[in-house]
């Protein structure tokens, strides 16, 4: 319904139909004034694109069905349930010459785009450090599947961070993970510490937990999600040979004078440019619409980028189970992380 909301709000988008096979829900949608249909066969013929926001297990089948009709596709993350399925769908889109994007919408924030551009000011990249820790309320786990394998923060939340780090820095080549369930005592992890190696030689680390209370997370920093309390605190730090950058405030630390930058010389702190809050899903759908209309885009998460985010998320999961570093090539195509 968030995709319906932003599509309705955008003058660049016309909703031709909402496909809902469950009849009672379809009646509710129709009562809201939407054209609700039971299958893709009932979608009006002038449709040019589709947003797929179904359960993950359906992503590949629905994406393929939409591509076969000649529609561009924006599929919610992850691209598919397995890497094999995701690769097949992306290959189908490429063969058909149709746009296919994965819905990693955090890229669309203006401060995310500005952060990528600001990295040129801090020299050669040395490393990245991130901390995401939001304590989910106890009743969140009253639902059985949320205590089942695959529902921990590693597979549920880390994929967002991996895509964002790749958006900033570039390809990752290796992941090493430590997992703990000490605080909640479930079969799934409540905390994970992950180390990454980037193709450009930089290293990264990320601590992610849904048991620890903190002001540090993307959601708290950006005020993006009204269900999560905001803090405005940075949660990622990026270090280069010429300085450092905090995200999302874009506070930059750099040289205070000529000559070599070294530890005896103070760094100058520069406050980052402020950006007004936007709805990133609205920004994403409008970028998608512009591509469907024939434009180009360098921000949206391509199908290949979506696969890369899946690979590294699953590599971290496999590392946590195997106790050794894992490269993307070592992740089986049918591995689901459990």
C-alpha positions in Angstrom: 0.0 0.0 0.0 3.0 2.3 0.4 3.7 1.9 -3.3 0.1 2.6 -4.1 0.3 5.7 -1.9 3.3 7.2 -3.6 2.1 6.2 -7.1 -1.2 8.0 -6.4 0.8 11.1 -5.2 3.0 11.2 -8.3 1.9 13.0 -11.5 4.4 10.8 -13.4 2.5 7.6 -12.5 -1.0 6.3 -13.4 -2.1 3.1 -11.5 -3.7 1.0 -14.1 -4.5 -1.9 -11.7 -3.6 -3.5 -8.4 -3.4 -7.3 -8.7 -4.8 -9.0 -5.6 -5.8 -12.7 -5.9 -7.5 -12.7 -2.5 -11.1 -11.8 -3.2 -12.0 -10.1 0.2 -8.9 -7.9 0.0 -9.6 -7.1 -3.6 -13.0 -5.9 -2.6 -11.5 -3.6 0.0 -9.1 -2.2 -2.6 -12.0 -1.6 -5.0 -13.9 0.2 -2.3 -11.0 2.6 -2.0 -11.4 3.5 -5.6 -8.6 1.4 -7.0 -8.9 -0.8 -10.1 -8.3 -4.1 -8.3 -8.1 -7.3 -10.4 -7.5 -10.9 -9.7 -4.7 -11.7 -12.0 -2.1 -10.2 -14.4 -4.3 -11.3 -17.3 -6.9 -8.7 -16.2 -4.5 -5.8 -16.2 -5.4 -3.1 -18.8 -3.3 -3.4 -22.0 -1.8 0.2 -21.8 0.2 -0.8 -18.7 3.9 -0.2 -19.2 5.5 -1.2 -15.9 4.9 -3.1 -12.6 5.9 -2.8 -9.0 6.1 -6.2 -7.3 5.5 -6.1 -3.6 4.5 -9.7 -2.9 6.0 -12.2 -0.5 9.6 -12.9 -1.4 8.9 -16.5 -2.6 6.7 -15.0 -5.3 9.2 -12.3 -6.6 10.8 -14.4 -9.3 7.5 -15.8 -10.8 5.8 -12.4 -10.8 8.8 -10.6 -12.2 9.1 -13.1 -15.0 5.4 -12.9 -15.8 5.5 -9.1 -16.0 8.7 -9.1 -18.1 7.0 -11.6 -20.5 4.3 -9.0 -21.0 6.9 -6.3 -22.0 6.7 -4.4 -18.7 9.5 -2.7 -16.9 9.8 -4.1 -13.3 10.6 -2.7 -9.9 10.7 -5.6 -7.5 10.9 -5.2 -3.7 14.0 -6.5 -2.0 15.3 -9.1 -2.1 15.1 -9.6 -5.9 14.1 -13.2 -5.4 14.2 -16.0 -2.8 17.5 -17.5 -4.0 20.4 -16.3 -6.1 19.6 -18.8 -8.8 16.1 -17.3 -9.2 17.4 -13.7 -9.1 20.0 -14.4 -11.7 17.4 -16.0 -14.0 15.1 -13.0 -13.7 17.8 -10.4 -14.3 19.0 -12.4 -17.3 15.4 -12.5 -18.7 15.1 -8.7 -18.3 18.4 -8.1 -20.1 17.5 -10.5 -22.9 14.2 -8.6 -23.3 15.9 -5.2 -23.1 13.6 -4.2 -20.2 14.5 -2.2 -17.1 14.5 -4.2 -13.9 15.3 -2.6 -10.5 15.4 -3.8 -6.9 13.6 -1.7 -4.3 16.5 -0.6 -2.2 15.0 2.9 -1.7 17.6 4.3 0.7 19.7 5.2 -2.2 17.1 7.8 -3.3 17.5 10.1 -0.3 19.4 13.3 -1.3 21.9 12.8 1.6 22.7 9.3 0.3 23.4 10.6 -3.2 25.5 13.5 -1.7 27.5 11.0 0.5 28.6 9.1 -2.5 29.8 12.3 -4.2 31.5 13.5 -1.0 33.8 10.5 -0.9 36.0 12.2 -3.5 37.0 14.8 -0.8 38.5 12.3 1.7 41.1 10.7 -0.5 41.7 7.0 -1.1 39.2 5.0 1.0 40.6 3.2 4.0 37.6 1.8 5.8 34.0 2.0 6.8 32.4 1.5 10.2 28.7 1.1 10.8 26.4 0.5 13.8 22.7 -0.4 13.6 21.1 -1.3 16.9 17.4 -0.9 17.5 15.7 -2.9 20.2 12.6 -4.5 18.9 9.8 -4.7 21.4 9.2 -8.1 23.1 5.8 -8.6 21.6 7.3 -8.4 18.1 8.4 -11.9 18.6 5.0 -13.2 19.6 4.6 -14.2 15.9 6.2 -17.6 15.4 8.0 -16.9 12.1 9.9 -14.0 13.7 11.7 -16.5 15.9 12.4 -18.9 13.1 15.6 -19.3 11.2 16.1 -16.5 8.7 14.2 -13.9 10.7 17.1 -12.4 12.6 18.7 -9.0 11.9 21.3 -10.5 9.7 18.9 -11.5 6.9 16.1 -9.1 7.8 18.0 -5.9 8.3 21.6 -6.2 7.1 20.8 -6.4 3.4 19.7 -2.7 3.5 23.1 -1.7 4.9 25.0 -3.8 2.4 23.3 -2.2 -0.5 23.9 1.3 0.9 27.6 0.5 1.5 28.0 -0.8 -2.0 26.3 2.3 -3.3 28.9 4.4 -1.5 32.0 2.4 -1.9 31.6 -0.3 -4.6 31.9 -4.0 -4.8 32.5 -6.2 -1.8 34.6 -9.4 -2.2 34.4 -11.1 1.2 32.4 -11.3 4.4 33.3 -12.7 7.9 30.6 -12.8 10.5 30.2 -13.6 14.2 26.6 -14.4 15.5 25.2 -14.3 19.0 21.7 -15.1 20.5 22.8 -14.5 24.0 20.4 -11.7 24.8 17.1 -13.1 23.6 18.0 -16.8 23.7 16.2 -17.7 20.4 17.4 -20.1 17.8 18.0 -17.0 15.6 20.7 -14.5 16.2 19.9 -11.2 17.9 23.3 -9.7 17.2 25.8 -10.0 14.4 29.3 -8.5 13.9 30.4 -8.6 10.2 33.7 -7.6 8.5 33.8 -6.9 4.8 36.6 -6.6 2.3 35.9 -4.2 -0.7 37.3 -4.6 -4.2 39.2 -1.3 -3.9 41.2 -2.6 -0.9 39.1 -0.8 1.8 37.9 -2.8 4.8 34.5 -2.4 6.6 32.8 -3.5 9.8 29.2 -3.5 10.8 27.5 -4.3 14.2 23.8 -5.0 13.8 21.4 -6.0 16.7 17.7 -6.0 17.4 18.4 -6.6 21.2 20.5 -3.5 22.0 18.9 -0.1 22.6 20.7 2.7 20.9 20.2 6.0 18.9 22.3 4.6 16.0 20.5 3.3 12.9 19.5 4.5 9.5 15.9 4.8 10.6 16.7 6.8 13.7 19.2 9.0 11.9 17.0 9.8 9.0 13.5 9.9 10.6 12.4 7.9 7.6 10.1 5.5 9.4 7.4 7.1 11.6 7.1 3.9 13.6 10.7 4.2 14.8 11.8 7.0 17.1 14.3 9.5 15.5 17.6 10.6 17.0 19.4 12.5 14.2 22.6 10.6 15.2 25.1 9.5 12.6 25.5 5.7 12.4 28.2 5.2 9.6 31.7 6.6 9.5 33.9 6.5 6.4 37.6 7.1 6.6 40.0 8.0 3.8 43.6 9.1 3.5 42.6 12.8 3.3 39.9 12.9 6.0 36.6 11.3 7.1 32.9 11.5 6.6 30.0 10.8 9.0 26.6 9.7 7.6 23.9 10.8 7.2 24.8 14.3 8.5 27.7 14.5 6.0 29.9 16.1 8.6 33.4 16.1 7.1 36.8 16.1 8.7 39.7 17.3 6.6 43.1 19.0 6.4 43.8 22.1 8.4 46.8 23.2 6.3 49.3 22.3 3.7 51.7 19.4 3.8 51.1 15.8 4.9 48.0 15.0 6.9 49.2 13.1 10.0 48.2 12.6 13.6 50.0 15.7 15.1 47.9 18.0 13.0 44.3 18.7 13.9 41.6 18.0 11.4 39.1 20.7 10.5 35.4 19.9 11.0 32.9 21.0 8.3 29.2 20.7 8.9 27.4 18.9 6.1 24.8 20.4 3.9 21.3 20.1 5.3 18.6 18.4 3.2 14.8 18.6 3.7 13.0 15.3 4.4 11.5 13.5 1.5 9.6 10.3 0.9 12.2 8.0 -0.6 9.6 5.7 -2.0 8.1 8.6 -3.9 11.5 9.6 -5.2 12.1 5.9 -6.2 8.9 5.5 -8.1 9.5 8.8 -9.9 13.0 7.7 -10.9 11.5 4.5 -12.1 8.8 6.3 -14.1 11.5 8.4 -15.7 13.4 5.3 -16.9 10.2 3.8 -18.2 9.7 7.0 -20.2 13.1 6.5 -21.8 15.5 8.2 -19.4 18.6 7.0 -17.6 19.3 6.7 -13.9 22.5 6.2 -11.9 20.9 5.9 -8.4 18.3 3.1 -8.6 19.4 -0.3 -7.5 19.8 -2.3 -10.7 19.1 -6.0 -11.0 22.8 -6.7 -10.9 23.2 -4.5 -7.7 20.3 -6.4 -6.1 22.0 -9.7 -6.8 25.3 -8.4 -5.3 23.5 -7.3 -2.1 21.9 -10.7 -1.9 25.3 -12.4 -2.4 27.0 -10.5 0.4 24.1 -10.9 2.8 24.1 -14.6 2.2 27.9 -14.7 2.4 27.7 -13.1 5.9 25.0 -15.7 6.9 27.1 -18.6 5.6 30.2 -17.2 7.3 28.4 -17.0 10.6 27.5 -20.7 10.4 30.8 -21.9 9.0 33.2 -19.8 11.0 35.3 -18.7 8.1 35.4 -15.9 5.5 33.1 -16.4 2.6 33.3 -14.9 -0.9 30.3 -14.3 -3.2 31.4 -17.2 -5.4 31.2 -19.6 -2.5 27.5 -19.0 -1.8 25.4 -21.8 -3.3 22.8 -20.6 -5.8 19.9 -22.2 -3.8 21.1 -21.0 -0.4 18.5 -19.1 1.6 20.6 -18.3 4.6 19.2 -20.9 6.9 
